Amino acid sequence: MGKGRLQRLQIMLDDDEMDALETWRFKSQMPSRAAAIRELLRRGLAAEGYEIAKKGKHSESYGVIKTSNGDKKK
């Protein structure tokens, strides 16, 4: 099964939120802001008991949810 089309999500952050995100991103060696946000979303969902995708090396590898057969949910 292919990746399918990615969906854009636009968010607004105040200066303190952006500083916190950037600090965490660089400390965690995330390849991009998008990857950092996906990782934080993944962690938040995991804390709520949702199935999560495994962490990868490339920005596109930072998925949020996978099905039991390993494919990302759409």
Biopython code that builds the backbone (N, CA, C, O; Angstrom):
import numpy as np
from Bio.PDB.StructureBuilder import StructureBuilder

atoms = [
    (1, "MET", "N", (0.846, -1.183, 0.000)),
    (1, "MET", "CA", (0.000, 0.000, 0.000)),
    (1, "MET", "C", (0.884, 1.235, 0.000)),
    (1, "MET", "O", (1.834, 1.303, 0.780)),
    (2, "GLY", "N", (0.596, 2.230, -0.864)),
    (2, "GLY", "CA", (1.371, 3.452, -0.950)),
    (2, "GLY", "C", (1.094, 4.394, 0.201)),
    (2, "GLY", "O", (0.181, 4.180, 0.999)),
    (3, "LYS", "N", (1.896, 5.435, 0.271)),
    (3, "LYS", "CA", (1.737, 6.414, 1.345)),
    (3, "LYS", "C", (0.451, 7.200, 1.231)),
    (3, "LYS", "O", (-0.120, 7.606, 2.243)),
    (4, "GLY", "N", (-0.011, 7.418, 0.014)),
    (4, "GLY", "CA", (-1.169, 8.281, -0.156)),
    (4, "GLY", "C", (-0.749, 9.737, -0.078)),
    (4, "GLY", "O", (0.423, 10.057, 0.121)),
    (5, "ARG", "N", (-1.703, 10.583, -0.234)),
    (5, "ARG", "CA", (-1.430, 12.014, -0.226)),
    (5, "ARG", "C", (-1.305, 12.536, 1.199)),
    (5, "ARG", "O", (-2.137, 12.228, 2.053)),
    (6, "LEU", "N", (-0.272, 13.321, 1.452)),
    (6, "LEU", "CA", (-0.098, 13.940, 2.756)),
    (6, "LEU", "C", (-1.073, 15.100, 2.893)),
    (6, "LEU", "O", (-1.467, 15.710, 1.899)),
    (7, "GLN", "N", (-1.457, 15.396, 4.115)),
    (7, "GLN", "CA", (-2.362, 16.509, 4.349)),
    (7, "GLN", "C", (-1.639, 17.598, 5.116)),
    (7, "GLN", "O", (-0.870, 17.323, 6.038)),
    (8, "ARG", "N", (-1.892, 18.834, 4.726)),
    (8, "ARG", "CA", (-1.260, 19.987, 5.355)),
    (8, "ARG", "C", (-2.076, 20.410, 6.572)),
    (8, "ARG", "O", (-3.307, 20.435, 6.540)),
    (9, "LEU", "N", (-1.359, 20.742, 7.647)),
    (9, "LEU", "CA", (-1.971, 21.253, 8.864)),
    (9, "LEU", "C", (-1.229, 22.527, 9.238)),
    (9, "LEU", "O", (-0.024, 22.499, 9.485)),
    (10, "GLN", "N", (-1.929, 23.615, 9.280)),
    (10, "GLN", "CA", (-1.306, 24.885, 9.632)),
    (10, "GLN", "C", (-1.679, 25.225, 11.064)),
    (10, "GLN", "O", (-2.850, 25.170, 11.439)),
    (11, "ILE", "N", (-0.670, 25.578, 11.868)),
    (11, "ILE", "CA", (-0.925, 25.976, 13.247)),
    (11, "ILE", "C", (-0.226, 27.299, 13.535)),
    (11, "ILE", "O", (0.751, 27.656, 12.877)),
    (12, "MET", "N", (-0.728, 28.002, 14.500)),
    (12, "MET", "CA", (-0.126, 29.258, 14.931)),
    (12, "MET", "C", (0.446, 29.034, 16.333)),
    (12, "MET", "O", (-0.230, 28.475, 17.196)),
    (13, "LEU", "N", (1.687, 29.468, 16.561)),
    (13, "LEU", "CA", (2.330, 29.357, 17.857)),
    (13, "LEU", "C", (2.772, 30.732, 18.320)),
    (13, "LEU", "O", (3.191, 31.561, 17.512)),
    (14, "ASP", "N", (2.678, 30.977, 19.627)),
    (14, "ASP", "CA", (3.222, 32.237, 20.126)),
    (14, "ASP", "C", (4.739, 32.071, 20.288)),
    (14, "ASP", "O", (5.264, 30.975, 20.094)),
    (15, "ASP", "N", (5.429, 33.131, 20.634)),
    (15, "ASP", "CA", (6.895, 33.091, 20.712)),
    (15, "ASP", "C", (7.402, 32.049, 21.706)),
    (15, "ASP", "O", (8.373, 31.347, 21.424)),
    (16, "ASP", "N", (6.756, 31.944, 22.862)),
    (16, "ASP", "CA", (7.188, 30.972, 23.874)),
    (16, "ASP", "C", (7.008, 29.538, 23.383)),
    (16, "ASP", "O", (7.868, 28.688, 23.614)),
    (17, "GLU", "N", (5.896, 29.269, 22.711)),
    (17, "GLU", "CA", (5.657, 27.924, 22.167)),
    (17, "GLU", "C", (6.675, 27.581, 21.091)),
    (17, "GLU", "O", (7.191, 26.464, 21.050)),
    (18, "MET", "N", (6.964, 28.542, 20.219)),
    (18, "MET", "CA", (7.945, 28.306, 19.155)),
    (18, "MET", "C", (9.332, 28.080, 19.741)),
    (18, "MET", "O", (10.064, 27.201, 19.286)),
    (19, "ASP", "N", (9.697, 28.871, 20.752)),
    (19, "ASP", "CA", (10.997, 28.676, 21.406)),
    (19, "ASP", "C", (11.092, 27.293, 22.036)),
    (19, "ASP", "O", (12.121, 26.627, 21.924)),
    (20, "ALA", "N", (10.022, 26.858, 22.699)),
    (20, "ALA", "CA", (10.008, 25.529, 23.325)),
    (20, "ALA", "C", (10.130, 24.442, 22.266)),
    (20, "ALA", "O", (10.883, 23.484, 22.441)),
    (21, "LEU", "N", (9.391, 24.586, 21.168)),
    (21, "LEU", "CA", (9.455, 23.608, 20.081)),
    (21, "LEU", "C", (10.857, 23.537, 19.494)),
    (21, "LEU", "O", (11.397, 22.445, 19.317)),
    (22, "GLU", "N", (11.449, 24.681, 19.192)),
    (22, "GLU", "CA", (12.779, 24.714, 18.578)),
    (22, "GLU", "C", (13.839, 24.160, 19.530)),
    (22, "GLU", "O", (14.736, 23.433, 19.103)),
    (23, "THR", "N", (13.741, 24.500, 20.814)),
    (23, "THR", "CA", (14.693, 23.981, 21.797)),
    (23, "THR", "C", (14.604, 22.467, 21.864)),
    (23, "THR", "O", (15.624, 21.779, 21.841)),
    (24, "TRP", "N", (13.376, 21.943, 21.946)),
    (24, "TRP", "CA", (13.183, 20.495, 21.998)),
    (24, "TRP", "C", (13.649, 19.834, 20.710)),
    (24, "TRP", "O", (14.284, 18.780, 20.735)),
    (25, "ARG", "N", (13.327, 20.463, 19.582)),
    (25, "ARG", "CA", (13.712, 19.911, 18.275)),
    (25, "ARG", "C", (15.229, 19.721, 18.172)),
    (25, "ARG", "O", (15.700, 18.650, 17.787)),
    (26, "PHE", "N", (15.983, 20.757, 18.515)),
    (26, "PHE", "CA", (17.434, 20.659, 18.373)),
    (26, "PHE", "C", (18.040, 19.727, 19.417)),
    (26, "PHE", "O", (18.985, 18.996, 19.122)),
    (27, "LYS", "N", (17.503, 19.749, 20.631)),
    (27, "LYS", "CA", (17.980, 18.837, 21.674)),
    (27, "LYS", "C", (17.721, 17.386, 21.267)),
    (27, "LYS", "O", (18.532, 16.506, 21.554)),
    (28, "SER", "N", (16.601, 17.139, 20.606)),
    (28, "SER", "CA", (16.215, 15.790, 20.194)),
    (28, "SER", "C", (16.724, 15.415, 18.810)),
    (28, "SER", "O", (16.473, 14.309, 18.331)),
    (29, "GLN", "N", (17.438, 16.331, 18.168)),
    (29, "GLN", "CA", (18.022, 16.122, 16.843)),
    (29, "GLN", "C", (16.972, 15.721, 15.807)),
    (29, "GLN", "O", (17.178, 14.794, 15.025)),
    (30, "MET", "N", (15.853, 16.428, 15.815)),
    (30, "MET", "CA", (14.811, 16.208, 14.817)),
    (30, "MET", "C", (15.251, 16.866, 13.510)),
    (30, "MET", "O", (15.823, 17.956, 13.536)),
    (31, "PRO", "N", (14.994, 16.225, 12.371)),
    (31, "PRO", "CA", (15.457, 16.762, 11.086)),
    (31, "PRO", "C", (14.691, 17.992, 10.599)),
    (31, "PRO", "O", (15.177, 18.704, 9.720)),
    (32, "SER", "N", (13.509, 18.256, 11.151)),
    (32, "SER", "CA", (12.714, 19.410, 10.715)),
    (32, "SER", "C", (11.675, 19.742, 11.786)),
    (32, "SER", "O", (11.428, 18.951, 12.696)),
    (33, "ARG", "N", (11.075, 20.922, 11.662)),
    (33, "ARG", "CA", (9.968, 21.272, 12.565)),
    (33, "ARG", "C", (8.813, 20.306, 12.400)),
    (33, "ARG", "O", (8.195, 19.890, 13.380)),
    (34, "ALA", "N", (8.523, 19.950, 11.158)),
    (34, "ALA", "CA", (7.417, 19.027, 10.901)),
    (34, "ALA", "C", (7.661, 17.690, 11.598)),
    (34, "ALA", "O", (6.745, 17.122, 12.192)),
    (35, "ALA", "N", (8.890, 17.191, 11.526)),
    (35, "ALA", "CA", (9.220, 15.931, 12.183)),
    (35, "ALA", "C", (9.074, 16.065, 13.697)),
    (35, "ALA", "O", (8.583, 15.150, 14.358)),
    (36, "ALA", "N", (9.498, 17.201, 14.246)),
    (36, "ALA", "CA", (9.379, 17.433, 15.682)),
    (36, "ALA", "C", (7.914, 17.465, 16.107)),
    (36, "ALA", "O", (7.551, 16.872, 17.123)),
    (37, "ILE", "N", (7.083, 18.143, 15.347)),
    (37, "ILE", "CA", (5.664, 18.218, 15.676)),
    (37, "ILE", "C", (5.015, 16.851, 15.562)),
    (37, "ILE", "O", (4.203, 16.484, 16.410)),
    (38, "ARG", "N", (5.359, 16.084, 14.524)),
    (38, "ARG", "CA", (4.814, 14.733, 14.391)),
    (38, "ARG", "C", (5.248, 13.852, 15.554)),
    (38, "ARG", "O", (4.451, 13.062, 16.059)),
    (39, "GLU", "N", (6.504, 13.977, 15.987)),
    (39, "GLU", "CA", (6.991, 13.176, 17.114)),
    (39, "GLU", "C", (6.266, 13.560, 18.404)),
    (39, "GLU", "O", (5.892, 12.683, 19.183)),
    (40, "LEU", "N", (6.067, 14.841, 18.636)),
    (40, "LEU", "CA", (5.339, 15.262, 19.832)),
    (40, "LEU", "C", (3.885, 14.807, 19.779)),
    (40, "LEU", "O", (3.317, 14.423, 20.802)),
    (41, "LEU", "N", (3.289, 14.849, 18.607)),
    (41, "LEU", "CA", (1.924, 14.347, 18.430)),
    (41, "LEU", "C", (1.876, 12.847, 18.687)),
    (41, "LEU", "O", (0.973, 12.356, 19.363)),
    (42, "ARG", "N", (2.849, 12.122, 18.147)),
    (42, "ARG", "CA", (2.940, 10.684, 18.355)),
    (42, "ARG", "C", (3.032, 10.366, 19.850)),
    (42, "ARG", "O", (2.348, 9.470, 20.344)),
    (43, "ARG", "N", (3.874, 11.103, 20.556)),
    (43, "ARG", "CA", (4.034, 10.874, 21.993)),
    (43, "ARG", "C", (2.757, 11.198, 22.766)),
    (43, "ARG", "O", (2.385, 10.478, 23.693)),
    (44, "GLY", "N", (2.095, 12.275, 22.384)),
    (44, "GLY", "CA", (0.836, 12.626, 23.039)),
    (44, "GLY", "C", (-0.226, 11.573, 22.816)),
    (44, "GLY", "O", (-0.953, 11.211, 23.741)),
    (45, "LEU", "N", (-0.322, 11.077, 21.584)),
    (45, "LEU", "CA", (-1.284, 10.017, 21.287)),
    (45, "LEU", "C", (-0.926, 8.733, 22.023)),
    (45, "LEU", "O", (-1.810, 8.027, 22.509)),
    (46, "ALA", "N", (0.364, 8.427, 22.108)),
    (46, "ALA", "CA", (0.798, 7.222, 22.828)),
    (46, "ALA", "C", (0.413, 7.330, 24.302)),
    (46, "ALA", "O", (0.005, 6.343, 24.913)),
    (47, "ALA", "N", (0.540, 8.515, 24.866)),
    (47, "ALA", "CA", (0.174, 8.720, 26.270)),
    (47, "ALA", "C", (-1.319, 8.482, 26.493)),
    (47, "ALA", "O", (-1.740, 8.137, 27.597)),
    (48, "GLU", "N", (-2.111, 8.667, 25.444)),
    (48, "GLU", "CA", (-3.552, 8.439, 25.515)),
    (48, "GLU", "C", (-3.941, 7.021, 25.105)),
    (48, "GLU", "O", (-5.123, 6.679, 25.076)),
    (49, "GLY", "N", (-2.928, 6.188, 24.784)),
    (49, "GLY", "CA", (-3.191, 4.791, 24.481)),
    (49, "GLY", "C", (-3.381, 4.453, 23.022)),
    (49, "GLY", "O", (-3.810, 3.343, 22.706)),
    (50, "TYR", "N", (-3.076, 5.376, 22.111)),
    (50, "TYR", "CA", (-3.195, 5.085, 20.684)),
    (50, "TYR", "C", (-1.972, 4.330, 20.194)),
    (50, "TYR", "O", (-0.867, 4.546, 20.692)),
    (51, "GLU", "N", (-2.161, 3.437, 19.213)),
    (51, "GLU", "CA", (-1.062, 2.711, 18.591)),
    (51, "GLU", "C", (-0.197, 3.713, 17.837)),
    (51, "GLU", "O", (-0.714, 4.633, 17.203)),
    (52, "ILE", "N", (1.110, 3.536, 17.905)),
    (52, "ILE", "CA", (2.008, 4.516, 17.301)),
    (52, "ILE", "C", (2.977, 3.878, 16.316)),
    (52, "ILE", "O", (3.271, 2.685, 16.388)),
    (53, "ALA", "N", (3.463, 4.699, 15.398)),
    (53, "ALA", "CA", (4.473, 4.265, 14.439)),
    (53, "ALA", "C", (5.846, 4.345, 15.103)),
    (53, "ALA", "O", (6.057, 5.157, 16.003)),
    (54, "LYS", "N", (6.766, 3.511, 14.664)),
    (54, "LYS", "CA", (8.116, 3.546, 15.218)),
    (54, "LYS", "C", (8.883, 4.741, 14.681)),
    (54, "LYS", "O", (8.663, 5.172, 13.549)),
    (55, "LYS", "N", (9.774, 5.269, 15.488)),
    (55, "LYS", "CA", (10.599, 6.422, 15.147)),
    (55, "LYS", "C", (11.559, 6.069, 14.010)),
    (55, "LYS", "O", (12.142, 4.985, 14.000)),
    (56, "GLY", "N", (11.721, 6.983, 13.058)),
    (56, "GLY", "CA", (12.623, 6.761, 11.935)),
    (56, "GLY", "C", (13.706, 7.828, 11.879)),
    (56, "GLY", "O", (13.767, 8.698, 12.747)),
    (57, "LYS", "N", (14.549, 7.767, 10.875)),
    (57, "LYS", "CA", (15.664, 8.699, 10.732)),
    (57, "LYS", "C", (15.326, 9.909, 9.868)),
    (57, "LYS", "O", (15.840, 11.001, 10.109)),
    (58, "HIS", "N", (14.465, 9.730, 8.859)),
    (58, "HIS", "CA", (14.156, 10.816, 7.941)),
    (58, "HIS", "C", (12.852, 11.496, 8.347)),
    (58, "HIS", "O", (12.003, 10.880, 8.991)),
    (59, "SER", "N", (12.696, 12.748, 7.975)),
    (59, "SER", "CA", (11.491, 13.497, 8.317)),
    (59, "SER", "C", (10.228, 12.738, 7.922)),
    (59, "SER", "O", (9.274, 12.676, 8.698)),
    (60, "GLU", "N", (10.215, 12.163, 6.724)),
    (60, "GLU", "CA", (9.024, 11.446, 6.258)),
    (60, "GLU", "C", (8.777, 10.162, 7.044)),
    (60, "GLU", "O", (7.687, 9.593, 6.980)),
    (61, "SER", "N", (9.781, 9.708, 7.783)),
    (61, "SER", "CA", (9.630, 8.485, 8.573)),
    (61, "SER", "C", (8.912, 8.723, 9.897)),
    (61, "SER", "O", (8.511, 7.768, 10.562)),
    (62, "TYR", "N", (8.749, 9.969, 10.281)),
    (62, "TYR", "CA", (8.105, 10.283, 11.551)),
    (62, "TYR", "C", (6.604, 10.289, 11.372)),
    (62, "TYR", "O", (5.977, 11.348, 11.352)),
    (63, "GLY", "N", (6.022, 9.097, 11.239)),
    (63, "GLY", "CA", (4.584, 8.951, 11.117)),
    (63, "GLY", "C", (3.948, 8.927, 12.488)),
    (63, "GLY", "O", (4.638, 8.837, 13.504)),
    (64, "VAL", "N", (2.656, 9.006, 12.513)),
    (64, "VAL", "CA", (1.951, 9.052, 13.782)),
    (64, "VAL", "C", (1.331, 7.707, 14.124)),
    (64, "VAL", "O", (1.625, 7.151, 15.183)),
    (65, "ILE", "N", (0.492, 7.176, 13.266)),
    (65, "ILE", "CA", (-0.243, 5.955, 13.591)),
    (65, "ILE", "C", (-0.041, 4.916, 12.495)),
    (65, "ILE", "O", (-0.066, 5.249, 11.310)),
    (66, "LYS", "N", (0.158, 3.666, 12.883)),
    (66, "LYS", "CA", (0.257, 2.565, 11.934)),
    (66, "LYS", "C", (-0.786, 1.521, 12.284)),
    (66, "LYS", "O", (-1.196, 1.388, 13.437)),
    (67, "THR", "N", (-1.201, 0.793, 11.279)),
    (67, "THR", "CA", (-2.139, -0.306, 11.500)),
    (67, "THR", "C", (-1.352, -1.503, 12.029)),
    (67, "THR", "O", (-0.124, -1.463, 12.097)),
    (68, "SER", "N", (-2.049, -2.547, 12.396)),
    (68, "SER", "CA", (-1.386, -3.730, 12.927)),
    (68, "SER", "C", (-0.455, -4.400, 11.917)),
    (68, "SER", "O", (0.477, -5.102, 12.308)),
    (69, "ASN", "N", (-0.702, -4.188, 10.610)),
    (69, "ASN", "CA", (0.194, -4.775, 9.596)),
    (69, "ASN", "C", (1.346, -3.847, 9.238)),
    (69, "ASN", "O", (2.122, -4.156, 8.333)),
    (70, "GLY", "N", (1.475, -2.712, 9.928)),
    (70, "GLY", "CA", (2.601, -1.809, 9.724)),
    (70, "GLY", "C", (2.365, -0.668, 8.773)),
    (70, "GLY", "O", (3.213, 0.217, 8.658)),
    (71, "ASP", "N", (1.219, -0.655, 8.073)),
    (71, "ASP", "CA", (0.922, 0.445, 7.158)),
    (71, "ASP", "C", (0.396, 1.638, 7.943)),
    (71, "ASP", "O", (-0.306, 1.480, 8.942)),
    (72, "LYS", "N", (0.746, 2.831, 7.480)),
    (72, "LYS", "CA", (0.223, 4.036, 8.124)),
    (72, "LYS", "C", (-1.272, 4.151, 7.826)),
    (72, "LYS", "O", (-1.728, 3.889, 6.713)),
    (73, "LYS", "N", (-2.014, 4.549, 8.850)),
    (73, "LYS", "CA", (-3.443, 4.797, 8.649)),
    (73, "LYS", "C", (-3.621, 6.097, 7.915)),
    (73, "LYS", "O", (-2.814, 7.016, 8.055)),
    (74, "LYS", "N", (-4.686, 6.177, 7.125)),
    (74, "LYS", "CA", (-4.995, 7.400, 6.386)),
    (74, "LYS", "C", (-5.999, 8.215, 7.139)),
    (74, "LYS", "O", (-6.392, 9.288, 6.680)),
]
sb = StructureBuilder()
sb.init_structure("model")
sb.init_model(0)
sb.init_chain("A")
sb.init_seg("    ")
for serial, (resi, resn, name, xyz) in enumerate(atoms, 1):
    if name == "N":
        sb.init_residue(resn, " ", resi, " ")
    sb.init_atom(name, np.array(xyz, "f"), 0.0, 1.0, " ", f" {name:<3s}", serial, name[0])
structure = sb.get_structure()
